[in-house]
Amino acid sequence: MTQFSTVGLIGRLDNDRARYSVERLVRFLATRDVNTIIEEQTAALLGGGFSGPDIRVADMDELGSCCDLAIVVGGDGSLLSGARDLVQYDVPLLGVNRGRLGFLTDIVPDAIEQKMGEVLDGQYAVEKRFLLDMNVMRAGRPVSTGDALNDVVLHPGEFIRMLEFELYVDDYFVTSQRSDGMIVSTPTGSTAYALSGGGPIMHPKLDAIVLVPMNPHTLSSRPMVVAGDSIVKILVGEGNSAVPHVTCDGQTHDVVAGGDEIIISKKPQHLQLLHPLNHNFYERCRSKLGWGGHLLDKS
């Protein structure tokens, strides 16, 4: 008997391969005596065809309230979206990779039944990942909010123009800067946009936040790692010619104005991310980033 009695399915079904994987999962779960909840947009894209006493369709809130486990089929972007939606419900997430790089969604399609069977039998590892809370304050009042598993990014929107802003950590002034923006990343996001910007790779277990300037005007401006419980504030300059934007996980966007304060801190709730037992962060880096393997034995 599995410890997960109710399992939710969320799929970003933009291709036939992803739809096929969700259909396989539905059929497999039906053989394991678990209740299956298919997220309503996923069910609509599947076109129906699934029915039974142990299968129903629900919105994301009901899925989060009722499920013991949520499975996300798609790329890392799909899991990022699912994480933001479900973190408040403390539902463990498991990813099936139908995207490209797949740092977060680590079950490959060919092994769906085998790996899912192992997870349902209790053979899995759990990682806790923290998210970031983002609040935009204008004249002391909140005007927009968001959260991010990967990163919060200040950037100039469609225009390639420098932004001016000031950076504070725990109310201490750090620096003023002219650059294309700033990436504020969790350890989870350190292998995403922050890595492209020259930031360090951080082990997911670290309790830290990395600040990565984007194409800074001064070469001495380098990425900086701060404590995970730090409160990061970005004060947007008044004289920017571009319209600054703030983005969470590259998926939610807000326009900010001169004088606005972007406040970023660790979210109180943590995400539970499930992995197969053979999951290894360093092996994942080697395979996804093309790192070298063992040296040849020349003896």
Secondary structure per residue as TSV (DSSP state, phi and psi in degrees):
chain	resnum	aa	ss	phi	psi
A	1	M	-	360.0	129.1
A	2	T	-	-76.5	151.9
A	3	Q	S	-78.9	-10.5
A	4	F	-	-102.7	103.3
A	5	S	S	-86.4	-25.3
A	6	T	E	-132.1	122.0
A	7	V	E	-119.3	131.2
A	8	G	E	-98.5	146.0
A	9	L	E	-120.2	125.7
A	10	I	E	-127.7	125.6
A	11	G	E	-132.3	137.1
A	12	R	-	-98.0	91.9
A	13	L	-	-95.0	66.4
A	14	D	S	-92.1	6.0
A	15	N	S	-152.5	162.8
A	16	D	H	-64.7	-30.8
A	17	R	H	-65.2	-40.6
A	18	A	H	-67.2	-42.4
A	19	R	H	-60.9	-41.7
A	20	Y	H	-61.8	-39.6
A	21	S	H	-66.1	-40.6
A	22	V	H	-65.1	-42.0
A	23	E	H	-61.2	-40.6
A	24	R	H	-62.5	-40.8
A	25	L	H	-64.7	-42.0
A	26	V	H	-60.9	-45.6
A	27	R	H	-65.1	-39.4
A	28	F	H	-67.4	-44.4
A	29	L	H	-63.1	-30.4
A	30	A	H	-64.4	-23.7
A	31	T	T	-86.6	-6.9
A	32	R	T	-108.5	12.4
A	33	D	T	57.7	46.4
A	34	V	-	-122.3	152.5
A	35	N	E	-79.7	135.0
A	36	T	E	-116.3	127.9
A	37	I	E	-113.6	120.2
A	38	I	E	-98.3	124.6
A	39	E	E	-58.7	140.2
A	40	E	H	-61.3	-38.9
A	41	Q	H	-69.2	-35.7
A	42	T	H	-63.2	-44.4
A	43	A	H	-62.3	-39.5
A	44	A	H	-64.4	-39.9
A	45	L	H	-70.5	-28.9
A	46	L	H	-70.8	-22.1
A	47	G	T	79.4	20.1
A	48	G	S	77.1	-155.5
A	49	G	-	93.8	-5.3
A	50	F	-	-115.2	125.8
A	51	S	-	-149.4	158.5
A	52	G	S	154.6	164.1
A	53	P	T	-66.1	-21.6
A	54	D	T	-103.5	11.3
A	55	I	E	-128.1	129.9
A	56	R	E	-146.5	166.1
A	57	V	E	-110.0	138.6
A	58	A	E	-150.7	161.9
A	59	D	-	-78.6	175.5
A	60	M	H	-64.3	-35.9
A	61	D	H	-65.9	-44.1
A	62	E	H	-67.0	-39.3
A	63	L	H	-59.4	-46.4
A	64	G	H	-63.9	-35.2
A	65	S	H	-74.1	-29.0
A	66	C	H	-103.8	-21.5
A	67	C	-	-88.8	148.4
A	68	D	S	-92.3	-18.1
A	69	L	E	-154.8	139.2
A	70	A	E	-119.6	131.2
A	71	I	E	-107.9	127.3
A	72	V	E	-110.5	123.3
A	73	V	E	-106.2	122.1
A	74	G	E	153.3	-154.4
A	75	G	-	-94.8	-171.7
A	76	D	H	-60.9	-33.2
A	77	G	H	-62.0	-36.1
A	78	S	H	-65.3	-41.2
A	79	L	H	-70.0	-35.7
A	80	L	H	-59.4	-45.4
A	81	S	H	-64.0	-44.4
A	82	G	H	-62.5	-37.3
A	83	A	H	-63.5	-44.3
A	84	R	H	-65.6	-36.1
A	85	D	H	-72.6	-34.0
A	86	L	H	-108.9	-7.4
A	87	V	G	-60.0	-31.5
A	88	Q	G	-68.0	-18.5
A	89	Y	G	-96.8	-4.2
A	90	D	T	59.1	38.3
A	91	V	-	-92.8	126.1
A	92	P	-	-62.9	141.6
A	93	L	E	-113.3	141.7
A	94	L	E	-131.8	132.1
A	95	G	E	-108.5	135.5
A	96	V	E	-108.9	120.2
A	97	N	E	-80.3	115.0
A	98	R	-	-125.3	21.3
A	99	G	S	-104.9	-140.8
A	100	R	S	-108.7	-77.0
A	101	L	S	-72.4	-53.2
A	102	G	-	70.1	53.8
A	103	F	S	-73.2	-30.4
A	104	L	S	-102.0	-34.0
A	105	T	-	-95.8	98.6
A	106	D	-	-111.8	6.9
A	107	I	B	-91.9	123.6
A	108	V	-	-81.6	149.4
A	109	P	G	-56.7	-36.6
A	110	D	G	-66.6	-17.9
A	111	A	G	-112.4	22.5
A	112	I	H	-57.5	-54.7
A	113	E	H	-64.9	-42.1
A	114	Q	H	-64.2	-50.8
A	115	K	H	-70.6	-37.5
A	116	M	H	-66.4	-38.1
A	117	G	H	-61.0	-41.1
A	118	E	H	-63.8	-42.8
A	119	V	H	-63.5	-45.2
A	120	L	H	-64.4	-25.8
A	121	D	T	-85.9	3.8
A	122	G	T	91.2	9.3
A	123	Q	-	-97.9	86.9
A	124	Y	E	-157.8	165.4
A	125	A	E	-114.3	148.3
A	126	V	E	-116.4	131.3
A	127	E	E	-118.3	138.4
A	128	K	E	-98.5	126.5
A	129	R	E	-118.7	139.6
A	130	F	E	-98.2	151.9
A	131	L	E	-106.8	168.3
A	132	L	E	-107.8	137.4
A	133	D	E	-92.3	135.9
A	134	M	E	-125.4	130.4
A	135	N	E	-132.4	132.3
A	136	V	E	-101.5	121.1
A	137	M	E	-107.4	133.6
A	138	R	E	-128.1	116.6
A	139	A	T	53.8	38.9
A	140	G	T	82.3	2.8
A	141	R	E	-120.0	141.0
A	142	P	E	-71.4	134.0
A	143	V	E	-117.2	-19.4
A	144	S	E	-161.2	154.5
A	145	T	E	-137.0	164.2
A	146	G	E	-171.7	171.2
A	147	D	E	-141.9	160.9
A	148	A	E	-149.7	134.5
A	149	L	S	-84.7	-34.8
A	150	N	S	-92.4	-65.2
A	151	D	E	-161.8	156.0
A	152	V	E	-112.4	129.6
A	153	V	E	-127.6	127.7
A	154	L	E	-93.3	128.4
A	155	H	E	-152.7	166.7
A	156	P	-	-88.1	18.9
A	157	G	T	70.0	-132.6
A	158	E	T	-77.0	-16.3
A	159	F	S	-100.8	139.9
A	160	I	-	-90.4	81.8
A	161	R	-	-138.7	148.9
A	162	M	-	-72.2	149.4
A	163	L	E	-110.4	150.8
A	164	E	E	-111.8	133.4
A	165	F	E	-159.9	164.2
A	166	E	E	-113.5	145.7
A	167	L	E	-115.4	132.0
A	168	Y	E	-127.5	144.7
A	169	V	E	-128.1	121.2
A	170	D	T	52.9	42.0
A	171	D	T	69.9	4.0
A	172	Y	E	-90.6	129.3
A	173	F	E	-67.7	128.6
A	174	V	E	-102.2	-55.8
A	175	T	E	-168.7	157.6
A	176	S	E	-101.0	154.4
A	177	Q	E	-149.2	146.0
A	178	R	E	-117.7	116.1
A	179	S	E	-161.6	-178.1
A	180	D	S	-76.9	-4.1
A	181	G	E	141.0	-163.9
A	182	M	E	-143.1	135.5
A	183	I	E	-103.8	124.0
A	184	V	E	-111.0	111.0
A	185	S	E	-123.1	145.9
A	186	T	-	-80.4	169.5
A	187	P	T	-57.5	-36.2
A	188	T	G	-58.8	-42.3
A	189	G	G	-80.5	-3.7
A	190	S	G	-67.2	-19.2
A	191	T	G	-97.6	12.7
A	192	A	T	-111.8	-124.6
A	193	Y	H	-60.8	-37.6
A	194	A	H	-61.2	-35.4
A	195	L	H	-65.4	-41.5
A	196	S	H	-62.9	-28.7
A	197	G	T	-86.2	5.8
A	198	G	T	93.6	12.8
A	199	G	-	-79.1	167.3
A	200	P	-	-80.4	153.3
A	201	I	-	-81.6	127.8
A	202	M	-	-115.9	136.0
A	203	H	-	-65.3	139.1
A	204	P	T	-58.4	-22.1
A	205	K	T	-80.1	-9.5
A	206	L	-	-68.1	141.1
A	207	D	-	-99.5	79.4
A	208	A	E	-155.4	160.0
A	209	I	E	-126.1	137.7
A	210	V	E	-110.3	137.6
A	211	L	E	-110.4	116.4
A	212	V	E	-119.5	110.2
A	213	P	E	-70.6	143.2
A	214	M	E	-99.2	110.8
A	215	N	S	47.8	59.6
A	216	P	-	-67.5	152.2
A	217	H	S	-70.7	-27.5
A	218	T	S	-106.9	132.6
A	219	L	T	-69.8	-16.2
A	220	S	T	-80.0	-7.3
A	221	S	-	-81.9	112.8
A	222	R	-	-123.0	161.6
A	223	P	-	-58.1	148.0
A	224	M	E	-137.2	136.4
A	225	V	E	-104.2	129.9
A	226	V	E	-123.5	167.9
A	227	A	E	-62.3	148.6
A	228	G	T	-64.6	-24.9
A	229	D	T	-93.2	13.3
A	230	S	-	-70.0	152.2
A	231	I	-	-108.2	115.7
A	232	V	E	-98.5	130.7
A	233	K	E	-124.9	131.5
A	234	I	E	-115.0	118.5
A	235	L	E	-96.1	114.1
A	236	V	E	-75.3	131.0
A	237	G	-	-66.4	157.1
A	238	E	T	-82.8	-21.3
A	239	G	T	-104.2	24.5
A	240	N	-	-72.7	133.3
A	241	S	S	-81.0	-29.3
A	242	A	S	-84.3	162.3
A	243	V	-	-92.2	109.2
A	244	P	-	-68.1	145.9
A	245	H	E	-126.6	153.0
A	246	V	E	-123.2	133.3
A	247	T	E	-126.5	138.2
A	248	C	E	-109.6	119.8
A	249	D	T	56.9	21.6
A	250	G	T	67.9	11.9
A	251	Q	T	-122.2	-24.5
A	252	T	E	-121.0	140.8
A	253	H	E	-133.2	138.9
A	254	D	E	-136.9	141.3
A	255	V	E	-84.6	136.2
A	256	V	-	-119.7	161.6
A	257	A	-	-122.1	164.9
A	258	G	T	-57.6	134.8
A	259	G	T	92.2	-13.6
A	260	D	-	-68.1	148.2
A	261	E	E	-111.4	126.1
A	262	I	E	-100.4	113.4
A	263	I	E	-104.6	125.1
A	264	I	E	-128.3	128.9
A	265	S	E	-149.9	169.4
A	266	K	E	-69.1	136.9
A	267	K	E	-75.3	139.0
A	268	P	E	-60.9	-40.3
A	269	Q	E	-81.1	141.4
A	270	H	E	-104.8	152.4
A	271	L	E	-90.2	134.6
A	272	Q	E	-95.7	114.3
A	273	L	E	-108.9	121.5
A	274	L	E	-93.7	143.7
A	275	H	E	-132.5	154.0
A	276	P	E	-60.9	158.9
A	277	L	T	-61.9	-26.5
A	278	N	T	-86.9	9.2
A	279	H	-	-65.7	134.4
A	280	N	-	-143.1	122.0
A	281	F	H	-61.2	-40.9
A	282	Y	H	-71.5	-37.3
A	283	E	H	-63.7	-38.6
A	284	R	H	-61.8	-42.0
A	285	C	H	-62.6	-43.3
A	286	R	H	-60.5	-46.0
A	287	S	H	-74.3	-37.0
A	288	K	H	-84.7	-29.9
A	289	L	H	-104.7	0.4
A	290	G	T	72.8	30.8
A	291	W	-	-70.1	159.7
A	292	G	-	-73.5	151.7
A	293	G	-	-90.6	-160.9
A	294	H	-	-63.3	147.1
A	295	L	-	-66.9	148.2
A	296	L	-	-66.6	140.1
A	297	D	-	-76.6	113.2
A	298	K	-	-98.9	5.7
A	299	S	-	-74.9	360.0
